[in-house]
């Protein structure tokens, strides 16, 4: 009997270890240091969602490591800003907030979602793609929310920060960037694609546009069809047309993605690395199924031998 108890305890320990190894580890993303002011580029900029309570705003300051208000420039994004910058709903509730630290030319665009558990629809790579479309380059941006939100409104705050600092972004490009973010989240919702797969698709389409410089809608459609085929993605006709419409508008605005080719390559590399970290290759679910099949067979064999 004592031997059986030891065997049962051993099994419990082994299963516990396996579960612990299989479980994902979540850690709060680090934020950008703002204690030292860059005298050439100016202090960090923090934009708070206008719906935040005083308590929530203090929490956002804490999450963004803003310990000394004198080292940052602070703004608040309001409903009227949503209407101004992205032609959105002025009555929207705004919780997601952002800190922007401008960087020297060539440093590229880095996005950190400090509270990934509270930004539920938009990934770092989706933000980076949209901001490049809007014309934002060479900055480190930290995004945070004290409560679960989709994360779309953080873009408005970033746009307002640049405008307030005298770096006016093109309104049509800002609206298009917001539309791009909507397309990205819609594709993930409608088609069951992972967020990493959606980001990879959008980034690689931009890379091909930069390389081929399409001049007609038909050429844009050919690029999109090629990338869908390369990534083995099947879209319904409505979502496929939504994607074509988005990138045809980019073509019409003559957005020069060739100028940010290095940053697009950085985003593409980031997406691939994250997919690999998550095990999101084509054999992923087969591996999961085999793992649990082997585990349950082992447990069955164990108890079968235990009572024989």
ROMITOR-435046 format. One record per residue (C-alpha): residue number from 1; residue in three letters; x, y, z. Coordinates in pm, whole numbers. Last residue first. Layout:
BEGIN
<NUM,'ALA',<X,Y,Z>> ...
//
This chain:
BEGIN
<308,'UNK',<-297,-520,-1129>> <307,'UNK',<-411,-208,-944>> <306,'UNK',<-116,20,-1011>> <305,'UNK',<-34,-128,-1352>> <304,'UNK',<-363,-4,-1497>> <303,'UNK',<-322,321,-1307>> <302,'UNK',<10,386,-1478>> <301,'UNK',<-98,262,-1820>> <300,'UNK',<-396,499,-1813>> <299,'UNK',<-176,789,-1701>> <298,'UNK',<71,716,-1982>> <297,'UNK',<-209,697,-2236>> <296,'UNK',<-345,1028,-2106>> <295,'UNK',<-5,1196,-2146>> <294,'UNK',<61,1049,-2490>> <293,'UNK',<-274,1177,-2616>> <292,'UNK',<-215,1510,-2444>> <291,'UNK',<116,1562,-2623>> <290,'UNK',<-9,1426,-2955>> <289,'UNK',<-297,1674,-2958>> <288,'UNK',<-68,1966,-2874>> <287,'UNK',<183,1861,-3142>> <286,'UNK',<-97,1835,-3399>> <285,'UNK',<-213,2179,-3292>> <284,'UNK',<129,2328,-3361>> <283,'UNK',<216,2145,-3684>> <282,'UNK',<157,2452,-3907>> <281,'UNK',<374,2670,-3688>> <280,'UNK',<231,2877,-3404>> <279,'UNK',<472,2751,-3139>> <278,'UNK',<416,3063,-2930>> <277,'UNK',<784,3155,-2944>> <276,'UNK',<786,3079,-3318>> <275,'UNK',<491,3311,-3377>> <274,'UNK',<660,3580,-3170>> <273,'UNK',<982,3547,-3370>> <272,'UNK',<796,3564,-3702>> <271,'UNK',<608,3878,-3598>> <270,'UNK',<924,4050,-3474>> <269,'UNK',<1109,3973,-3797>> <268,'UNK',<826,4125,-4002>> <267,'UNK',<818,4432,-3777>> <266,'UNK',<1193,4482,-3817>> <265,'UNK',<1164,4438,-4194>> <264,'UNK',<893,4703,-4199>> <263,'UNK',<1126,4932,-4004>> <262,'UNK',<1403,4876,-4256>> <261,'UNK',<1166,4949,-4548>> <260,'UNK',<1054,5281,-4398>> <259,'UNK',<1130,5499,-4702>> <258,'UNK',<1017,5218,-4934>> <257,'UNK',<676,5242,-4771>> <256,'UNK',<620,5567,-4960>> <255,'UNK',<251,5641,-4911>> <254,'UNK',<117,5756,-5247>> <253,'UNK',<-226,5847,-5107>> <252,'UNK',<-385,5645,-5389>> <251,'UNK',<-160,5349,-5313>> <250,'UNK',<-263,5361,-4948>> <249,'UNK',<-626,5378,-5058>> <248,'UNK',<-563,5070,-5275>> <247,'UNK',<-419,4903,-4967>> <246,'UNK',<-739,4943,-4768>> <245,'UNK',<-976,4862,-5055>> <244,'UNK',<-784,4540,-5131>> <243,'UNK',<-808,4430,-4769>> <242,'UNK',<-1182,4500,-4751>> <241,'UNK',<-1221,4318,-5084>> <240,'UNK',<-1061,4006,-4932>> <239,'UNK',<-1277,4042,-4622>> <238,'UNK',<-1595,4047,-4832>> <237,'UNK',<-1478,3762,-5057>> <236,'UNK',<-1405,3523,-4769>> <235,'UNK',<-1038,3492,-4692>> <234,'UNK',<-813,3189,-4739>> <233,'UNK',<-461,3228,-4599>> <232,'UNK',<-183,2995,-4716>> <231,'UNK',<88,3254,-4634>> <230,'UNK',<222,3254,-4990>> <229,'UNK',<-129,3242,-5138>> <228,'UNK',<-251,3535,-4933>> <227,'UNK',<68,3716,-5030>> <226,'UNK',<15,3658,-5401>> <225,'UNK',<-350,3761,-5386>> <224,'UNK',<-252,4083,-5206>> <223,'UNK',<12,4168,-5466>> <222,'UNK',<-227,4094,-5753>> <221,'UNK',<-497,4312,-5594>> <220,'UNK',<-252,4602,-5568>> <219,'UNK',<-168,4557,-5936>> <218,'UNK',<-538,4564,-6023>> <217,'UNK',<-587,4880,-5818>> <216,'UNK',<-330,5054,-6037>> <215,'UNK',<15,5213,-5993>> <214,'UNK',<192,4942,-5792>> <213,'UNK',<533,5035,-5645>> <212,'UNK',<687,4686,-5674>> <211,'UNK',<934,4682,-5382>> <210,'UNK',<749,4911,-5143>> <209,'UNK',<419,4743,-5230>> <208,'UNK',<582,4405,-5163>> <207,'UNK',<699,4523,-4820>> <206,'UNK',<356,4664,-4746>> <205,'UNK',<196,4328,-4832>> <204,'UNK',<453,4159,-4607>> <203,'UNK',<360,4379,-4313>> <202,'UNK',<-14,4331,-4353>> <201,'UNK',<15,3951,-4378>> <200,'UNK',<260,3918,-4090>> <199,'UNK',<40,4133,-3869>> <198,'UNK',<-260,3913,-3950>> <197,'UNK',<-63,3595,-3878>> <196,'UNK',<59,3732,-3544>> <195,'UNK',<-295,3827,-3445>> <194,'UNK',<-395,3466,-3509>> <193,'UNK',<-650,3414,-3784>> <192,'UNK',<-1006,3308,-3700>> <191,'UNK',<-1137,3467,-4018>> <190,'UNK',<-1387,3713,-3877>> <189,'UNK',<-1218,3809,-3550>> <188,'UNK',<-854,3821,-3662>> <187,'UNK',<-953,3977,-3994>> <186,'UNK',<-1166,4235,-3811>> <185,'UNK',<-876,4325,-3578>> <184,'UNK',<-645,4395,-3870>> <183,'UNK',<-911,4575,-4072>> <182,'UNK',<-985,4805,-3776>> <181,'UNK',<-614,4882,-3732>> <180,'UNK',<-594,4961,-4103>> <179,'UNK',<-893,5194,-4073>> <178,'UNK',<-713,5380,-3793>> <177,'UNK',<-407,5408,-4017>> <176,'UNK',<-631,5535,-4298>> <175,'UNK',<-772,5806,-4074>> <174,'UNK',<-420,5911,-3974>> <173,'UNK',<-307,5904,-4339>> <172,'UNK',<-598,6126,-4439>> <171,'UNK',<-516,6368,-4156>> <170,'UNK',<-148,6405,-4252>> <169,'UNK',<61,6434,-3936>> <168,'UNK',<152,6767,-3778>> <167,'UNK',<476,6772,-3580>> <166,'UNK',<419,7088,-3375>> <165,'UNK',<431,6925,-3032>> <164,'UNK',<53,6941,-2996>> <163,'UNK',<16,6762,-3330>> <162,'UNK',<257,6486,-3229>> <161,'UNK',<77,6434,-2897>> <160,'UNK',<-263,6442,-3063>> <159,'UNK',<-162,6165,-3301>> <158,'UNK',<-37,5951,-3013>> <157,'UNK',<-359,6007,-2822>> <156,'UNK',<-567,5908,-3122>> <155,'UNK',<-368,5586,-3162>> <154,'UNK',<-438,5490,-2800>> <153,'UNK',<-808,5485,-2892>> <152,'UNK',<-786,5145,-3063>> <151,'UNK',<-675,4947,-2756>> <150,'UNK',<-968,4703,-2738>> <149,'UNK',<-1019,4775,-2369>> <148,'UNK',<-964,4580,-2045>> <147,'UNK',<-903,4819,-1751>> <146,'UNK',<-600,5020,-1629>> <145,'UNK',<-480,5075,-1989>> <144,'UNK',<-124,5103,-2118>> <143,'UNK',<73,5170,-2435>> <142,'UNK',<446,5250,-2442>> <141,'UNK',<581,5411,-2760>> <140,'UNK',<946,5434,-2857>> <139,'UNK',<998,5667,-3149>> <138,'UNK',<1175,5687,-3484>> <137,'UNK',<877,5705,-3722>> <136,'UNK',<513,5816,-3720>> <135,'UNK',<375,5873,-4072>> <134,'UNK',<19,5747,-4028>> <133,'UNK',<100,5427,-4219>> <132,'UNK',<404,5378,-3996>> <131,'UNK',<175,5422,-3696>> <130,'UNK',<-65,5156,-3826>> <129,'UNK',<210,4897,-3877>> <128,'UNK',<364,4966,-3536>> <127,'UNK',<27,4944,-3360>> <126,'UNK',<-48,4611,-3532>> <125,'UNK',<300,4486,-3436>> <124,'UNK',<243,4572,-3070>> <123,'UNK',<-88,4387,-3075>> <122,'UNK',<-441,4531,-3082>> <121,'UNK',<-744,4336,-2966>> <120,'UNK',<-740,4293,-2586>> <119,'UNK',<-521,4567,-2448>> <118,'UNK',<-588,4498,-2078>> <117,'UNK',<-394,4170,-2034>> <116,'UNK',<-114,4313,-2246>> <115,'UNK',<-55,4589,-1985>> <114,'UNK',<279,4747,-2080>> <113,'UNK',<224,4715,-2455>> <112,'UNK',<566,4821,-2584>> <111,'UNK',<603,4958,-2938>> <110,'UNK',<938,5037,-3100>> <109,'UNK',<970,5247,-3417>> <108,'UNK',<1302,5299,-3590>> <107,'UNK',<1637,5415,-3453>> <106,'UNK',<1736,5561,-3791>> <105,'UNK',<1677,5924,-3701>> <104,'UNK',<1716,5982,-3327>> <103,'UNK',<1434,5882,-3095>> <102,'UNK',<1116,6043,-2964>> <101,'UNK',<979,5900,-2640>> <100,'UNK',<602,5859,-2653>> <99,'UNK',<392,5748,-2356>> <98,'UNK',<44,5618,-2424>> <97,'UNK',<-303,5585,-2276>> <96,'UNK',<-593,5347,-2323>> <95,'UNK',<-903,5463,-2135>> <94,'UNK',<-1116,5663,-2377>> <93,'UNK',<-1494,5621,-2380>> <92,'UNK',<-1635,5718,-2719>> <91,'UNK',<-1878,6012,-2742>> <90,'UNK',<-1675,6187,-3013>> <89,'UNK',<-1717,5884,-3242>> <88,'UNK',<-1441,5871,-3502>> <87,'UNK',<-1317,6089,-3787>> <86,'UNK',<-962,5976,-3706>> <85,'UNK',<-790,6296,-3593>> <84,'UNK',<-1070,6545,-3534>> <83,'UNK',<-1352,6312,-3424>> <82,'UNK',<-1127,6121,-3185>> <81,'UNK',<-989,6454,-3064>> <80,'UNK',<-1343,6573,-2982>> <79,'UNK',<-1382,6268,-2761>> <78,'UNK',<-1086,6374,-2553>> <77,'UNK',<-715,6282,-2533>> <76,'UNK',<-536,6438,-2236>> <75,'UNK',<-184,6582,-2251>> <74,'UNK',<132,6561,-2039>> <73,'UNK',<490,6667,-2112>> <72,'UNK',<740,6463,-1911>> <71,'UNK',<1034,6518,-1672>> <70,'UNK',<848,6763,-1445>> <69,'UNK',<581,6498,-1376>> <68,'UNK',<839,6299,-1171>> <67,'UNK',<756,5935,-1104>> <66,'UNK',<622,5855,-1451>> <65,'UNK',<704,5486,-1458>> <64,'UNK',<439,5412,-1723>> <63,'UNK',<252,5175,-1490>> <62,'UNK',<267,5430,-1208>> <61,'UNK',<139,5712,-1425>> <60,'UNK',<-141,5481,-1546>> <59,'UNK',<-234,5404,-1185>> <58,'UNK',<-247,5775,-1108>> <57,'UNK',<-479,5819,-1403>> <56,'UNK',<-697,5533,-1276>> <55,'UNK',<-735,5699,-936>> <54,'UNK',<-816,6034,-1092>> <53,'UNK',<-1077,5866,-1313>> <52,'UNK',<-985,5791,-1674>> <51,'UNK',<-1237,5890,-1940>> <50,'UNK',<-1000,6136,-2111>> <49,'UNK',<-741,5872,-2194>> <48,'UNK',<-402,6008,-2090>> <47,'UNK',<-126,6122,-2326>> <46,'UNK',<232,6114,-2197>> <45,'UNK',<512,6283,-2390>> <44,'UNK',<879,6219,-2314>> <43,'UNK',<1099,6526,-2297>> <42,'UNK',<1253,6705,-2596>> <41,'UNK',<1445,6583,-2900>> <40,'UNK',<1770,6775,-2848>> <39,'UNK',<1765,6815,-2469>> <38,'UNK',<1678,6449,-2416>> <37,'UNK',<1538,6453,-2062>> <36,'UNK',<1665,6183,-1822>> <35,'UNK',<1400,6042,-1588>> <34,'UNK',<1194,5910,-1877>> <33,'UNK',<1306,5546,-1893>> <32,'UNK',<1094,5344,-2135>> <31,'UNK',<863,5084,-1989>> <30,'UNK',<918,4715,-1926>> <29,'UNK',<647,4472,-2029>> <28,'UNK',<457,4309,-1747>> <27,'UNK',<528,3939,-1736>> <26,'UNK',<318,3645,-1849>> <25,'UNK',<455,3293,-1846>> <24,'UNK',<272,3040,-2058>> <23,'UNK',<183,2704,-1900>> <22,'UNK',<346,2394,-2053>> <21,'UNK',<634,2378,-1805>> <20,'UNK',<405,2417,-1507>> <19,'UNK',<163,2160,-1645>> <18,'UNK',<448,1913,-1693>> <17,'UNK',<582,1978,-1342>> <16,'UNK',<241,1922,-1189>> <15,'UNK',<195,1602,-1390>> <14,'UNK',<532,1472,-1263>> <13,'UNK',<453,1566,-901>> <12,'UNK',<112,1399,-915>> <11,'UNK',<264,1084,-1068>> <10,'UNK',<528,1064,-796>> <9,'UNK',<262,1102,-530>> <8,'UNK',<65,815,-685>> <7,'UNK',<375,595,-696>> <6,'UNK',<455,672,-334>> <5,'UNK',<100,585,-231>> <4,'UNK',<122,255,-422>> <3,'UNK',<445,160,-241>> <2,'UNK',<282,239,94>> <1,'UNK',<0,0,0>> 
//
